[in-house]
Amino acid sequence: MTANMIDGKMPWHLSPPDIGELRDAAARMAPILIETPLLESDRLNARLGGRLLVKAESLQRTGSFKARGAWNWFSLLPSGAAGQGFVALSSGNHGQAVAWVAGRFGLGPVVILMPEDTPRAKVERTRAWGADIEFYDRSTVDRAALLHHWTEVRGHIMVPAYDDRRIIAGAGTIGLESLRQAAARGTRPDRMVVAFSGGGLSAGCAIGLTGSGTTLLAVEPVGYDDMARSLAAGMRIANSAAPPNICDALLAPTPGALTFDINQRAGTTVVTVSERHAREAVAVLAKEFGLIVEPGGALPLGALLANPGLAADRTTVVVASGANIDTSLLSDILAGG
Amino acid sequence: MTANMIDGKMPWHLSPPDIGELRDAAARMAPILIETPLLESDRLNARLGGRLLVKAESLQRTGSFKARGAWNWFSLLPSGAAGQGFVALSSGNHGQAVAWVAGRFGLGPVVILMPEDTPRAKVERTRAWGADIEFYDRSTVDRAALLHHWTEVRGHIMVPAYDDRRIIAGAGTIGLESLRQAAARGTRPDRMVVAFSGGGLSAGCAIGLTGSGTTLLAVEPVGYDDMARSLAAGMRIANSAAPPNICDALLAPTPGALTFDINQRAGTTVVTVSERHAREAVAVLAKEFGLIVEPGGALPLGALLANPGLAADRTTVVVASGANIDTSLLSDILAGG
């Protein structure tokens, strides 16, 4: 794990959280965040030949799982941070979460750095939570330099999107919670399937699933298989290009350093899924469960629709991780477009 | 309560359930049905000037609260019923619930008597659960005579949609569950708002809320204010006409005998809400919570959008009771149509 070391030491925030930190994070969020349900459809179970439990995290505060990490991060912020500004890089869901949580804690101002091609719903909802947005060109701008300006020149505190033990612990509460809810229904999942962008959700769930016997499968969109190639190479590899993809939430250029380490050690496996199956999963979640889920959040179900053998004869939890989709795209998908 | 008496005695199934029967019903359904979450949006709270908790019952099995009553009814069926057919009158949600539950219990066949103008999604989903459907003309057919044919001539067992203590006890679990979930979030609702058609949901919730201090408000669509007029008259009065209304689930011609009695004694109050506010509520539930809710299920929120004073300075639970909306109507509403 040398990639994370500074002066030969591992900084605290880039070391893995233990499962006790996930439990603490869960206790912190219980009064405010939503315990999202595990949904089930006998019709979909019959189609897949196995038992599917949909963790409807699209119902979370601000419409994505990102509220969990942001809540935990701000909860652990030293008190001296009051009066300072915050900045975050986000494709839209982390930005909404940071803006909402900062507001809840009475902190700010908040600046969100977003790609120019961010869906309108995400832009509008991030602004509605009180954040300022600065747009950048995904294909040309050096994100590190942009962030450096806001942290070093403007003095804002950066809220990491995934490569941070507090963020990972927050996301990992989904793993703990799903196991507990499944146990209450008399079952233990064989597998949990989550979307992969920077890797915070899968890293957190990998820790949350420790010792449970439930394996973890991460899902990447076609063209953004940086994690699959990184695992194969044994080192972090960036995507070589940034082609358009409907899964706007899953286009991070490279796995995080800490998230890569955690997933590699935990034995997380990865599959890549097409845009067609992302769209089909959005339609299935709407029709079978009455859930509005964005393409990136639906991709884990898309993995099962594309490869029904993955779900056959076992119990699978798929995390539907975000709801923030433009109305026009949702209508187009529901009309069969 | 003379209306319910037969030969001077009250038949068991037309007597009110007590709160213990609701608790028993909740225990019966816990392994299979969904504990639907209470959702919250700070943005919507700010708009309404109070705290709103949305009971997302649209996520229930078969997409509506009707699964609770049907589950409880079939759970209490005498064992001699195996091998018999079942019949139910339904605008679509009760029919889906009956068809699914009967299948789960290995019982059938199931015949659902549906109005000709039932939305396509409800027809298709009822068939997909294995039921046969017989359509009738809402404005001309004598429902009692139609039902008589199926029960007396064909020998099917009728599964009541609302006027039955087992159905009411099942629906009432929503009241108990909402109070418990609100308490876990540190609050006690001042008011609960539910849709009114035959009155099973409100009757059940009235019993579930007994002694809690939470008042109950029932909501009817414009043109179907039979319960409001019945309460004013102190006796059951039918709607005089059957005009078209977008809330297809809420067009029962008259309150049930038992449900009227229970709501009258409990002091349930009623408001009437326009189609415009039903549509607005569908849009708000989609955008703020990522929930697909049909117009009739969204009407309780419509009541608050139409009368923000109802929600101001208090905590309100609104039940979003059904998801089964045609895709074309949903898209039209989301596009602002």
Boltz contact constraints between the chains, C-beta under 6 A:
constraints:
  - contact:
      token1: [A, 34]
      token2: [B, 37]
      max_distance: 6.0
  - contact:
      token1: [A, 37]
      token2: [B, 34]
      max_distance: 6.0
  - contact:
      token1: [A, 37]
      token2: [B, 37]
      max_distance: 6.0
  - contact:
      token1: [A, 39]
      token2: [B, 59]
      max_distance: 6.0
  - contact:
      token1: [A, 58]
      token2: [B, 290]
      max_distance: 6.0
  - contact:
      token1: [A, 59]
      token2: [B, 39]
      max_distance: 6.0
  - contact:
      token1: [A, 63]
      token2: [B, 290]
      max_distance: 6.0
  - contact:
      token1: [A, 286]
      token2: [B, 292]
      max_distance: 6.0
  - contact:
      token1: [A, 290]
      token2: [B, 58]
      max_distance: 6.0
  - contact:
      token1: [A, 290]
      token2: [B, 63]
      max_distance: 6.0
  - contact:
      token1: [A, 290]
      token2: [B, 292]
      max_distance: 6.0
  - contact:
      token1: [A, 290]
      token2: [B, 323]
      max_distance: 6.0
  - contact:
      token1: [A, 292]
      token2: [B, 286]
      max_distance: 6.0
  - contact:
      token1: [A, 292]
      token2: [B, 290]
      max_distance: 6.0
  - contact:
      token1: [A, 323]
      token2: [B, 290]
      max_distance: 6.0
  - contact:
      token1: [A, 327]
      token2: [B, 334]
      max_distance: 6.0
  - contact:
      token1: [A, 331]
      token2: [B, 331]
      max_distance: 6.0
  - contact:
      token1: [A, 334]
      token2: [B, 327]
      max_distance: 6.0
